[in-house]
Amino acid sequence: MVDMKPDGAARGPGRPREERVTGAVLTAVVDLVTEQGIGAVTMDAVASRAGVSKPAMYRRWPTKQDLIIAAAESRLGPLSVPDLGDFRAELRFVLSARLETYRLPGSGRLIAGLIGAAAEAGAAGGQYAEYTERITSETRRILERGIARGDVDPDTDVRAAATLVAAPLLFRLIGEREMPESRFVDALVDLVARAVAPAA
C-alpha cells in the first residue's frame, strides 16, 4: 500500500519503517548494555526488546559484532568540527563533545563492552579498527588543519597525536572508573596543544 503525503504526493512504505527498525534496535542494544552489560546483547534479546524480527535485524547487521559497532556509533560517532581558526578551540570542541557523550547513561559500559569485544575478536576485529578510524577522523582533520594554519608543528605525527587526544577521556572513564569533568578537558587541551605546538 502506498501512503500519501500531506501535499498529496505518493510516499513509498520502505524508508520510514527502516528508520524505525534501525532506531528501535540500536536503542535496545544501548539499553541492554546500560542495564545488564554487553553479555546481555544477543540477537534474540535485542529483537525481543526492540519488537522487531530477527530476519529484519540480520539483513542490516549480519553479526553481533556489526550490531555492537552500529550501536556504539549511534552513541559515539564521527564529529564535524567547524573551522574555528584556532587549533586549541577546535580541540576543545572535540573533547567537550566527547565528554558530553561519555556522561550519557550507559556510555561507559557500552564503550568498555566495545573494547572487550574488539579484544576478543583478535585478528578478525578489522571492523572495530575501521570504527576507530572513523571516530578519530575529525581529530586528524583538525590537526592537519592546524598544520596548514601554522599553529600545529608540521612534523607532528598526526595519527599518534589523534590517539593522544582520544585516550585520556576513555581511560579516565573506563580504567580509572571516574567520570571525566570539564576541568580535565581544560587540562588536556593545554597539554595536547603544547605538545604539538610549533617550535619557538
Secondary structure, 3 states (H helix, E strand, C coil): CCEECCCCCEECCHHHHHHHHHHHHHHHHHHHHHHHCHHHCCHHHHHHHHCCCHHHHHHHCCCHHHHHHHHHHHHCCCCCCCCCCCHHHHHHHHHHHHHHHHCCCCHHHHHHHHHHHHHHHHHHCHHHHHHHHHHCHHHHHHHHHHHHHCCCCCCCCHHHHHHHHHHHHHHHHHHCCCCCCHHHHHHHHHHHHHHHCCCC
